[in-house]
């Protein structure tokens, strides 16, 4: 089983939460990169889990840090939702 990448994301109160990266993708149209994550404690759940998406920039350092930005435009959300739907379909096909 492949090891999933995990990242820590602080919330607005500064509390750190561990997330598992579902996938990342680049959008050529706008030159941005996006990341979808789920809370690490729910990553293996069979139930529906909340998926979070961010636009990100990779920091050019040894730690592979990321700068995360909230997705604010409807157009960006449409792109992310389309990728999530594609990802979900591929996952379901892989389970069969």
PyMOL commands that set and color helices and strands:
alter all, ss='L'
color gray80, all
select helices_A, chain A and resi 40-42+74-95
alter helices_A, ss='H'
color red, helices_A
select strands_A, chain A and resi 6-10+16-27+32-39+51-58+66-69
alter strands_A, ss='S'
color yellow, strands_A
deselect
rebuild
show_as cartoon
